[in-house]
Amino acid sequence: LTEAQSEDGESVLDDLLGGNDDGSDDNGGSEGDAVDAAFDATPESGEAPLAVAFAAGESTGEIVEYVWEFGDGTVGEGAEPEHTYATPGEHEVLLRVVTATGAEATASTVIDVEA
């Protein structure tokens, strides 16, 4: 696949996507806004009450906010929260990370709590 060029030598793809020569887009963002959410949970399963340590150290970007939904009706903040599950079941954990410019990314996993 070859990228088409417009008459002024600019990439047609950049024109279609709104890219500018300075690396920013027409929505006020820039290439530096890239953000990716990732985390580890230890342990991922076990008997209730189950204490789980979360670590979002694999997330990338200039992150200013970490918001967690632990899947049991509770929420948390910070890059490395801990949470104890009292109720057996499969609990879907969601991490949302936000940069200073408002770019967001999410990641999730399931914690299996046994009776």
Residue pairs with C-beta under 8 A, 6 or more apart in sequence:
3 11
3 12
3 13
4 11
4 12
4 13
5 11
5 12
6 12
6 15
10 21
11 19
13 19
14 20
17 25
18 25
18 26
18 27
19 25
20 26
22 30
23 30
23 31
23 32
24 30
24 31
28 101
29 101
29 103
30 101
32 62
33 61
33 99
33 101
33 103
34 60
34 61
34 103
35 59
35 60
35 61
35 62
35 63
35 97
35 98
35 99
35 103
35 104
35 105
36 59
36 60
36 61
36 105
37 56
37 59
37 95
37 96
37 97
37 105
37 106
37 107
38 56
38 58
38 59
38 60
38 107
39 54
39 55
39 56
39 57
39 58
39 59
39 95
39 107
39 109
40 54
40 55
40 57
40 58
41 52
41 53
41 54
41 93
41 109
41 111
42 52
42 53
42 55
43 50
43 52
44 52
44 109
44 110
44 111
44 112
45 111
45 112
45 113
45 114
46 113
46 114
47 113
47 114
47 115
48 85
48 86
48 87
48 88
48 113
48 114
48 115
49 84
49 85
49 86
50 84
50 85
50 111
50 113
51 82
51 83
51 84
52 82
52 83
52 84
52 85
52 111
53 80
53 82
54 68
54 80
54 81
54 82
54 83
54 93
54 95
55 79
55 80
56 63
56 66
56 79
56 80
56 95
56 97
57 79
57 80
59 66
59 79
59 95
59 97
59 105
59 107
61 97
61 99
61 103
61 105
62 99
62 100
63 79
63 97
63 98
63 99
64 98
64 99
64 100
65 77
65 97
65 98
66 77
66 78
66 79
66 95
66 96
66 97
67 75
67 76
67 77
67 95
67 96
67 97
67 98
68 75
68 76
68 77
68 81
68 83
68 93
68 94
68 95
68 96
69 75
69 93
69 94
69 96
70 76
70 83
70 85
70 91
70 93
70 111
71 90
71 91
71 92
71 93
71 94
71 110
71 111
72 85
72 86
72 87
72 91
74 83
76 83
85 91
85 111
85 113
87 113
88 113
88 114
88 115
89 113
90 110
90 111
90 112
90 113
91 110
91 111
91 112
91 113
92 108
92 109
92 110
93 108
93 109
93 110
93 111
94 106
94 107
94 108
95 106
95 107
95 108
96 104
96 105
96 106
97 104
97 105
97 106
98 104
